[in-house]
């Protein structure tokens, strides 16, 4: 009978081995998929049990977690300056996140592999898990000024300020904004109500207007048309003359200049046409460059890039490929179906300011572990060099003219006497809606100081009318605040 | 030296391995030379038992510290009670089974103690200001009763050692116990559902808020019956019939008892909607008939019959069909929040525990329904992690291994069959419940031996350990000493 007993022992051994293999599978290999399972109540509860990392702008805390009063031991999120920073932080609620709360979730929640060692140490030392702190590149004063300027204008709008040399985002404001603290609730019904109200509110307060929404660029696109023409040798330099008729026949329609006026004597210098923003001159220039080449330059400047993250995902600015010369003429002046984000406008100005080299915009400077050791530091990254330094300096000259020449479109709002600094810029007044019946969108892309750029700004005010009137003053305020903080302005 | 040179030492005179050397002393009056007795290993048992008690008390303290940062209020009372119980069992073993295996008692004590700790942890959840959710299926006296049941279990363990001084005592009651086992099994099926059904399984006898699972005791009674029956009939059953494809088929008329058991287990399945108990009874019988006859054909016939029966049942019974659906698709549709809720909660708890576990008192096992009984394994997985759960499984495996070792060592075929069957059925029970809870096989609601809350399982498990220790004591007991030197007559142990 012992032979049978021996075999039975092997069967028992087999059963225990199966059990051991299976519990290893469940507890060591299937943990992630089970943790991600829909409605996992333990993981859901766990998110309140540890201190989520803070988000900071300079020394200012813009999102933090603190213990709820009472003995529940639960942590709660708090946003000290909610509307100003909402487009950056987003919100974090039990069922979902937006903004940096989502983009940097693994760091903030402490689950990122880079924080594993720190978590292991705190496990051994008996401390509870803590998230890492995310330091943004945002300068609080500039952000505050940017939001205040948008709020004063009162229209749906967005403004982005970049450091042209690094791509660091100095300010990123959006209006209308929302209060992420409203999402800090454990009551499902209340959460649903808050979310529904904000989803339906006019002006898309939940969306970051600088990265998630696109607008027609209008004449600000002439910067890229000029870049392409100068780089391709279609025009020798800013002082070369270009044809600029009063009307440009495009099929059944005719392209005219603003107010139907003539552009000088009909053969102005390029810089003059740029300063006055003559449509016919740039329509013809675009046709000369040809649609595919213009498309190529738009792409080099960052259009149609669906992969850009800062680390917030960025809705791509659109420049569709077109070969028809009539449509190319419209595209060359930022009409037809061109769309840009305010961030894209800032990136165009920053590229010119940086001598033709485009830096990747970024919002996160550093992530620190709970013990203050850095786990991630962002190094500036080049996205490419769409134009040469020569062409960049030619464009700088042209953009300075826009604010400096009394005939310039932004002379009244952004000249050196008004702003206290020489600004290089380009206005855009984008017609939109069916048959252009909607209010024009105001666009301004600029950098300052023109001779030694430290800040590049892109602004779009939806329905703001003439670009120089609505958008340029916002950019000026942002620039002034930043230069004051840097001691470059009194 | 050359090979031809004779050996310098004395030439061996007896067969190799002779029990005693030939006396070489001067011829004179025969002096009995006692053979040194093999050690009883009771000191080892005591040491291991103290270690087990220490682990349990540490776990109990850790639970309190984990829950609210304080030592549990009852640590002195429960600690002393638990230690006293287990030491009492140890001293009973010293008297009643001095040669029994030294590991069985400490291993069982450890499992029993850890079970009490986990039930305490679950009882405290949401009570007395502790974090967590109050579990509605646990009352404030659950742990107290579990300790009482442990005491009754130890009493049963001692009683088995006391009453069954020789395994053959049980052989006398083969048919009595067989009948008793069948009656115990059938009672819940015959009782109205109000007195016998809890959560869809009709395996209980409920009297005045007090419920026992007669099947747990029927298991022991039937193991004795099978052992007695098979010892008597093993030669008949082992008789070769036709040989087909290299397998000796039994004669048709010898299939009778297997078929009766198969039908009985299917009846349990149908009337008590309990596939787990049914599998365990059939497994018990098939394993024992295999040990008795060493015929693979019986194994194949048994497993084939069981699979056929289970397949038919899955087609006929909606209960069984649902169990299969839960097993195969726990996350499909709304299963995770409805039929498979318990399994999914258990699995998510284990995943939450991960490799090292959340620590006692730090997890959230209170979300798993019946975490104190059917799903106590997943609660351990969550709070003690993969590490703790593997340790628990290995403790079970060690008990099974010690039991099988006793079966191999004992000479009496009845004891051999009994210990083999009981060990196997313990392994099978652990496999069915742990496999079910961890998603390896379809889940069936049976208890985790020693750990699950509830008295019947605990008492019967302790009685089972009592039987294994009796067999092991028999196996390891040295042969009786000759009263006087009987010259060439020797008592030689024959291995069974």
Interface residues (C-beta under 8 A of the other chain):
Chain A: X1 X2 X3 X4 X5 X6 X7 X8 X9 X11 X12 X13 X15 X16 X18 X19 X20 X22 X23 X24 X26 X27 X28 X30 X31 X34 X35 X37 X38 X39 X40 X41 X42 X43 X45 X46 X71 X73 X123
Chain B: X129 X131 X287 X290 X291 X292 X293 X294 X331 X336 X337 X344 X345 X347 X348 X349 X350 X351 X352 X353 X354 X355 X356 X363 X364 X367 X381 X385 X386 X389 X390 X393 X394 X396 X397 X400 X401 X404 X407 X408 X413 X416 X417 X420 X423 X424 X427 X428 X430 X431 X434 X435 X438 X439 X440 X495 X496
